[in-house]
Amino acid sequence: METEELNEQAFEDYYHYLPVNDAAMLWGIYVTGVGRGGVLPQAEYPAKGHPGLYQFTWARGRVLPEFQVVLISDGQGVFESQQTGEVAIEAGHALLLFPGVWHRYRPLQQVGWQEHWISFNGVMTHRLQELDLIRPNRAVGRVKGYKTLADRFDDLIQRVKTSLNQNSVLLSMQAMALIGSVIEAMATPGQIPGGNRTVREKDISDPLVADTLNLIWTHSDRAFSVKAFADRLSVSRRVLERRFAAELGHSILEEMVTCRLSRAKRLLRETDLGVKEVAYIAGFPSEERMRVTFKATEYMSPSQYRTGVLDQQPKPG
């Protein structure tokens, strides 16, 4: 396959490794380095000058102590790890590198490439792996809209470049948004468990059902009835219930209960609000109705649910 020459013009090589402050570490994700580089055909790769922790050769490969995302925006090359084997790389591919996982990669000598990268770590990123959102055997993927993502990498790199004395929570938040965009852009339909859904397992094709779901998940904390939803959407209750059940396999009322239960469980896990107040905020008509719902679905009371969650949390010290 013929390849185009790399566009080296206006592509400035840059990298920087950041100190890590306590605030970013406690927040859950922190950036340890950013960079970009254009590798010309026949050029040595990787270039010298990086700290020994990050430097590698093709023969030796490398094992990182943290995560790294590498976006290839031009050129061609190859990536290899034990989990993926050898994989051909070209413009539009991203590499997800994992702590403790041996890997190596390089551009084709006759072609070269352009790369953008960010190194990061923290409990939030390890949680992504625990949830199976990322894994070493899916370390390589084609990225949809990679040119836009390359611009976002450059924005983050420029932010670091113009203010070297930062590894703040704000920088970490920007990095997390970028990392999330890369993971989403690499994913194929059904690859990420749950996708962009909450409790639904399928895409919604009926626009009336989609509008109903929006109303339920936005307004089910209020005293809305199925008839009120139908009136709001200018259809009969019978038509709305029939199309909803045909699309999702359950009733509108069941969806409302699911929504309220989901909200109540989150409030019980994450706040110190009283059970009665949780019932009100979650949209249940009464504390007793919430208790009955918990007994029927979770086989325990709301208070028992909260106690069980707290018992599972790691104790300090």
MARSE-229052 format. One record per residue (C-alpha): residue number from 1; x, y, z; residue in one letter. Coordinates in steps of 0.2 Angstrom, whole numbers, plus 2048, in hexadecimal, padded with zeros to 3 digits. Layout:
BEGIN
{NUM,{X,Y,Z},"A"}
...
This chain:
BEGIN
{1,{800,800,800},"M"}
{2,{807,811,7FB},"E"}
{3,{809,81D,80A},"T"}
{4,{809,830,80A},"E"}
{5,{817,83A,811},"E"}
{6,{816,840,822},"L"}
{7,{810,852,824},"N"}
{8,{81E,858,830},"E"}
{9,{81B,86A,82D},"Q"}
{10,{813,873,83D},"A"}
{11,{815,863,847},"F"}
{12,{820,868,856},"E"}
{13,{828,85A,861},"D"}
{14,{825,85C,873},"Y"}
{15,{824,852,883},"Y"}
{16,{824,856,896},"H"}
{17,{823,84B,8A5},"Y"}
{18,{819,853,8B3},"L"}
{19,{81B,852,8C6},"P"}
{20,{80C,84B,8CF},"V"}
{21,{804,854,8DD},"N"}
{22,{7FA,84D,8EB},"D"}
{23,{7E9,855,8E6},"A"}
{24,{7E9,84D,8D5},"A"}
{25,{7EE,83C,8DC},"M"}
{26,{7E0,83D,8E9},"L"}
{27,{7D4,842,8DC},"W"}
{28,{7D7,831,8D3},"G"}
{29,{7E0,835,8C3},"I"}
{30,{7F0,83E,8BF},"Y"}
{31,{7FA,842,8B0},"V"}
{32,{80C,83D,8B0},"T"}
{33,{811,842,89E},"G"}
{34,{80C,849,88E},"V"}
{35,{814,84A,87D},"G"}
{36,{813,84A,86A},"R"}
{37,{820,846,85D},"G"}
{38,{822,844,84A},"G"}
{39,{82E,836,845},"V"}
{40,{835,838,833},"L"}
{41,{839,829,828},"P"}
{42,{849,820,82D},"Q"}
{43,{84A,82A,83E},"A"}
{44,{84F,822,84E},"E"}
{45,{841,81D,859},"Y"}
{46,{83D,821,866},"P"}
{47,{848,830,868},"A"}
{48,{854,832,876},"K"}
{49,{851,83D,884},"G"}
{50,{842,836,88E},"H"}
{51,{845,830,8A0},"P"}
{52,{84B,81E,8A1},"G"}
{53,{83A,818,8A8},"L"}
{54,{832,81C,897},"Y"}
{55,{841,819,88B},"Q"}
{56,{841,809,881},"F"}
{57,{847,800,872},"T"}
{58,{83E,7F5,866},"W"}
{59,{849,7E6,86C},"A"}
{60,{846,7E9,87E},"R"}
{61,{834,7F0,87E},"G"}
{62,{82E,7F8,88D},"R"}
{63,{823,7F6,89D},"V"}
{64,{81B,806,8A4},"L"}
{65,{816,809,8B6},"P"}
{66,{806,813,8B0},"E"}
{67,{7FA,814,8A2},"F"}
{68,{7FD,81D,892},"Q"}
{69,{7F3,821,882},"V"}
{70,{7FC,824,872},"V"}
{71,{7F2,82B,863},"L"}
{72,{7FA,828,851},"I"}
{73,{7F4,837,846},"S"}
{74,{7FF,833,837},"D"}
{75,{80A,825,830},"G"}
{76,{80B,813,833},"Q"}
{77,{814,807,83F},"G"}
{78,{812,7F7,84A},"V"}
{79,{80D,7F4,85C},"F"}
{80,{810,7E4,866},"E"}
{81,{80C,7DD,877},"S"}
{82,{809,7CB,87D},"Q"}
{83,{7F6,7CE,87F},"Q"}
{84,{7F4,7D5,86D},"T"}
{85,{802,7CE,863},"G"}
{86,{809,7D8,855},"E"}
{87,{7FD,7E5,84E},"V"}
{88,{7FF,7F1,83F},"A"}
{89,{7FC,803,843},"I"}
{90,{7F7,812,838},"E"}
{91,{7F0,823,83A},"A"}
{92,{7E1,822,844},"G"}
{93,{7E6,815,850},"H"}
{94,{7E8,817,863},"A"}
{95,{7F2,80D,86F},"L"}
{96,{7ED,80A,881},"L"}
{97,{7FC,805,88B},"L"}
{98,{7FA,7FD,89C},"F"}
{99,{805,7FD,8AC},"P"}
{100,{80F,7ED,8AE},"G"}
{101,{80B,7E7,89C},"V"}
{102,{81A,7E5,890},"W"}
{103,{818,7ED,87F},"H"}
{104,{822,7F5,871},"R"}
{105,{81D,7FF,862},"Y"}
{106,{826,809,854},"R"}
{107,{822,812,843},"P"}
{108,{827,809,833},"L"}
{109,{838,810,82E},"Q"}
{110,{833,814,81D},"Q"}
{111,{824,81E,822},"V"}
{112,{826,825,834},"G"}
{113,{817,82C,83E},"W"}
{114,{810,839,849},"Q"}
{115,{80B,835,85A},"E"}
{116,{802,83E,869},"H"}
{117,{802,836,87A},"W"}
{118,{7FD,839,88C},"I"}
{119,{803,82F,89C},"S"}
{120,{7F8,82D,8AB},"F"}
{121,{7F4,823,8BA},"N"}
{122,{7E8,823,8C9},"G"}
{123,{7DB,818,8D1},"V"}
{124,{7CE,81E,8C5},"M"}
{125,{7D8,817,8B6},"T"}
{126,{7DA,807,8BE},"H"}
{127,{7C7,806,8C1},"R"}
{128,{7C5,807,8AE},"L"}
{129,{7CF,7F7,8AD},"Q"}
{130,{7C5,7EF,8BB},"E"}
{131,{7B5,7F3,8B2},"L"}
{132,{7BB,7EB,8A2},"D"}
{133,{7BA,7FC,899},"L"}
{134,{7CC,7FA,894},"I"}
{135,{7D7,7EA,893},"R"}
{136,{7E8,7E6,88C},"P"}
{137,{7E2,7DB,87F},"N"}
{138,{7D8,7EA,878},"R"}
{139,{7E8,7F5,878},"A"}
{140,{7E6,7FA,866},"V"}
{141,{7D7,801,85D},"G"}
{142,{7D2,80D,84F},"R"}
{143,{7CC,81E,855},"V"}
{144,{7BD,826,84E},"K"}
{145,{7C0,839,84B},"G"}
{146,{7D2,837,84F},"Y"}
{147,{7D7,848,847},"K"}
{148,{7CC,851,854},"T"}
{149,{7D3,846,862},"L"}
{150,{7E5,84B,85C},"A"}
{151,{7E0,85D,85E},"D"}
{152,{7DA,85A,870},"R"}
{153,{7EA,851,874},"F"}
{154,{7F3,861,86D},"D"}
{155,{7E8,86C,878},"D"}
{156,{7ED,862,887},"L"}
{157,{7FF,862,883},"I"}
{158,{7FE,875,880},"Q"}
{159,{7F6,878,891},"R"}
{160,{805,86F,899},"V"}
{161,{812,878,88E},"K"}
{162,{80B,889,892},"T"}
{163,{80B,885,8A5},"S"}
{164,{817,878,8AA},"L"}
{165,{814,87A,8BD},"N"}
{166,{803,871,8BC},"Q"}
{167,{7FC,85F,8BF},"N"}
{168,{7EC,866,8C7},"S"}
{169,{7DB,85E,8C8},"V"}
{170,{7D6,868,8BA},"L"}
{171,{7E3,861,8AF},"L"}
{172,{7DF,850,8B5},"S"}
{173,{7CC,853,8B0},"M"}
{174,{7D1,859,89F},"Q"}
{175,{7DC,849,89D},"A"}
{176,{7CE,83E,8A3},"M"}
{177,{7C2,845,896},"A"}
{178,{7CF,842,888},"L"}
{179,{7D2,830,88E},"I"}
{180,{7C0,82D,88F},"G"}
{181,{7BE,834,87D},"S"}
{182,{7CC,828,877},"V"}
{183,{7C4,819,87F},"I"}
{184,{7B3,81D,878},"E"}
{185,{7BA,820,866},"A"}
{186,{7C4,810,867},"M"}
{187,{7B5,805,86C},"A"}
{188,{7AA,7FB,860},"T"}
{189,{797,7F9,864},"P"}
{190,{795,7EE,873},"G"}
{191,{7A7,7EE,877},"Q"}
{192,{7A6,7F8,886},"I"}
{193,{79A,7F0,893},"P"}
{194,{78B,7FB,895},"G"}
{195,{790,807,887},"G"}
{196,{789,818,88A},"N"}
{197,{779,811,892},"R"}
{198,{773,811,8A4},"T"}
{199,{769,802,8A7},"V"}
{200,{764,7FE,895},"R"}
{201,{76C,7F1,88A},"E"}
{202,{766,7F6,879},"K"}
{203,{766,805,86E},"D"}
{204,{755,80E,86D},"I"}
{205,{74E,810,85B},"S"}
{206,{73D,817,85F},"D"}
{207,{73E,82A,862},"P"}
{208,{72E,82A,86C},"L"}
{209,{736,81D,878},"V"}
{210,{746,827,879},"A"}
{211,{73C,837,87D},"D"}
{212,{733,82D,88B},"T"}
{213,{743,827,892},"L"}
{214,{74A,838,893},"N"}
{215,{73B,83E,89C},"L"}
{216,{73C,82F,8A8},"I"}
{217,{74E,831,8AC},"W"}
{218,{74C,844,8AE},"T"}
{219,{73C,846,8B7},"H"}
{220,{738,836,8C0},"S"}
{221,{73D,83E,8D0},"D"}
{222,{72C,847,8CE},"R"}
{223,{71A,840,8D0},"A"}
{224,{719,83C,8BD},"F"}
{225,{70D,82F,8B7},"S"}
{226,{70D,825,8A7},"V"}
{227,{6FE,830,8A1},"K"}
{228,{708,840,8A5},"A"}
{229,{716,839,89A},"F"}
{230,{70A,835,88C},"A"}
{231,{702,846,88D},"D"}
{232,{713,84F,88D},"R"}
{233,{717,845,87D},"L"}
{234,{706,848,875},"S"}
{235,{702,835,873},"V"}
{236,{6F5,82A,87B},"S"}
{237,{6FA,820,88A},"R"}
{238,{6F6,810,881},"R"}
{239,{701,814,872},"V"}
{240,{710,81A,87E},"L"}
{241,{70F,80A,888},"E"}
{242,{70E,7FE,879},"R"}
{243,{71D,806,870},"R"}
{244,{727,807,880},"F"}
{245,{724,7F5,884},"A"}
{246,{728,7F0,872},"A"}
{247,{739,7F9,872},"E"}
{248,{73F,7F4,884},"L"}
{249,{735,7E5,889},"G"}
{250,{72F,7ED,899},"H"}
{251,{722,7FA,89F},"S"}
{252,{724,80D,8A1},"I"}
{253,{720,80B,8B4},"L"}
{254,{72E,7FE,8B5},"E"}
{255,{73A,80A,8AD},"E"}
{256,{735,817,8BA},"M"}
{257,{738,80C,8C8},"V"}
{258,{749,807,8C1},"T"}
{259,{74E,819,8C0},"C"}
{260,{749,81D,8D1},"R"}
{261,{751,80E,8D8},"L"}
{262,{761,812,8CF},"S"}
{263,{761,823,8D6},"R"}
{264,{75D,81E,8E8},"A"}
{265,{76B,811,8E8},"K"}
{266,{777,81E,8E2},"R"}
{267,{772,82A,8F0},"L"}
{268,{773,81C,8FD},"L"}
{269,{784,818,8F8},"R"}
{270,{78B,829,8F5},"E"}
{271,{783,835,902},"T"}
{272,{77E,836,914},"D"}
{273,{76C,83B,910},"L"}
{274,{75F,832,91B},"G"}
{275,{754,824,913},"V"}
{276,{744,82F,913},"K"}
{277,{74D,83D,90A},"E"}
{278,{755,831,8FE},"V"}
{279,{744,82A,8FA},"A"}
{280,{73D,83C,8F6},"Y"}
{281,{74C,841,8EB},"I"}
{282,{74C,831,8E2},"A"}
{283,{739,833,8DD},"G"}
{284,{731,826,8E8},"F"}
{285,{720,82B,8EE},"P"}
{286,{724,826,900},"S"}
{287,{732,81E,90A},"E"}
{288,{727,80F,90C},"E"}
{289,{726,80D,8F9},"R"}
{290,{739,80E,8F7},"M"}
{291,{73B,801,905},"R"}
{292,{72F,7F5,8FC},"V"}
{293,{738,7F7,8EC},"T"}
{294,{749,7F4,8F4},"F"}
{295,{742,7E4,8FC},"K"}
{296,{73B,7DE,8EB},"A"}
{297,{74A,7E1,8E1},"T"}
{298,{759,7E1,8ED},"E"}
{299,{752,7D6,8FA},"Y"}
{300,{756,7E2,908},"M"}
{301,{751,7F3,90E},"S"}
{302,{759,803,909},"P"}
{303,{762,804,91A},"S"}
{304,{769,7F3,918},"Q"}
{305,{76E,7F7,906},"Y"}
{306,{778,806,90D},"R"}
{307,{780,7FC,91B},"T"}
{308,{785,7EE,90F},"G"}
{309,{78E,7FB,903},"V"}
{310,{797,803,912},"L"}
{311,{79D,7F2,918},"D"}
{312,{7A4,7EE,907},"Q"}
{313,{7AF,7FE,907},"Q"}
{314,{7C1,7FD,90C},"P"}
{315,{7C4,803,91E},"K"}
{316,{7D1,811,920},"P"}
{317,{7E2,80C,928},"G"}
